[in-house]
Every structure is written in structure tokens, then in C-alpha cells.
């Protein structure tokens, strides 16, 4: 174990101390019930905490009611979700494990549940598998979405959570789409420039910025894997 001498030692992240360096990344379970935390979800995350994980990042958690990523998603878009989240957080905390909720807007990756309106995206460009192109999200809608992320973060804090992670990696969902020139063709203040990135991401959680983490990749779908380079190493370095 000398190779991993720091693995079981505490680490401080911002103002939070995590008991060890074992982190559990977001992994979808689809165990939620219409977005609500279930007993199965509580048992799932509590078991990982009991096993010794220092920090858990939950699966994607949607921040608004219109678009569903997967039918078994977790949600936190209104206060009715807080009691379930508190139950989950308390179950994890009993093992001295920290927990973050991964906040997410699926946008052009939303599940096509009947009655879902036209999907949105940074521009009217969607993935190759889409049956129809999404529409460009408006600036007015973005202001609402920014507020929804902030309110979701506050709800998780009220549930006793230790922080949130904003999912903006690998061209995934609305925020990941803003990072890639494949999906972001805008020419306004939310364009693909560094200033545009800052506008959409770093106002995301409003006043609730403590223990807010952004998940990005420095090289999303790099050209060695795909013909189109989405976020080059240089662009990723400049963004970070």
C-alpha cells in the first residue's frame, strides 16, 4: 500500500475536509420515482458510504421540470424533493462521507417522453441520432435556467448536502453543449469564446457559490477519436 500512501488520508477541498481520497463519480441507477429519492436510492448510496468512500457525487439531477434525461432520473426542481434528499444525505453522513449532487439540464439529450416540447440546445444543432433539430435556447430562457441551477443548489444545501457539481463535460446536455463549437454556433454573449463560457458557467449558481464544482474535460471528443475536434487541449487549458 506504500504506492498509495495518501489514499486513506484526509484532503481539504475549499472549506470541506473529506476523510480520504476515495471518490465515487456520478453513475446512473435510474432508481428514482418521478424524480423523487426512493428507498432503493438511499440504500444504494449508503452502501457505498459504508464501504469507505470519502466523497460521493450523485447521478445527474435535473433542475427544471420540462425535460427528462432518463425516466428514472433524480430531480430537485422544487421544494417537494427536499425531504427525500435529506433522507439520502443523512444516510450517507452517518458514515462521515461527503456528498455532492450533480446538477444537470439535458436539453437536446432529453428522453422523448410524449408531450415533451421541442428540445433546446445552444444553437439549432443536435446530435447525429436526433430525429429533428433542436431549437436555439433564447437569452431570456437562459436567465431562467441560470436561476434554476442556483435554486437547485440552495435546495440541496437545505437538505444538508455538502455541495453541488455542475455537469458540463463531454458535450453532454445544455452546458456541455455550450463548450463545444460543434453545438455552439452562437454569435451573442453566450458564444464559444472564453468570455461566452464565463457568462454561462460562472454565474450559474448565483449567490450559492460555496462548494460549487464544475465538471468539464480539457479535451472533449478530441480529433484522435472523432473527425471533429470539439474541445481541443489548448481550448480546455485556456478555459480552466
Secondary structure as UniProt FT lines:
FT   HELIX           2..4
FT   TURN            5..8
FT   STRAND          11..13
FT   TURN            14..15
FT   STRAND          16..18
FT   STRAND          23..24
FT   STRAND          35..36
FT   HELIX           39..50
FT   TURN            51..52
FT   STRAND          55..62
FT   TURN            71..72
FT   STRAND          74..75
FT   HELIX           79..81
FT   HELIX           82..93
FT   TURN            94..96
FT   STRAND          98..104
FT   HELIX           107..109
FT   TURN            114..115
FT   STRAND          120..121
FT   TURN            128..129
FT   STRAND          135..136
FT   HELIX           139..158
FT   TURN            159..160
FT   STRAND          163..167
FT   TURN            170..171
FT   HELIX           173..178
FT   TURN            181..183
FT   TURN            189..190
FT   HELIX           194..201
FT   TURN            202..207
FT   TURN            210..211
FT   STRAND          212..215
FT   TURN            218..221
FT   TURN            223..225
FT   HELIX           233..239
//
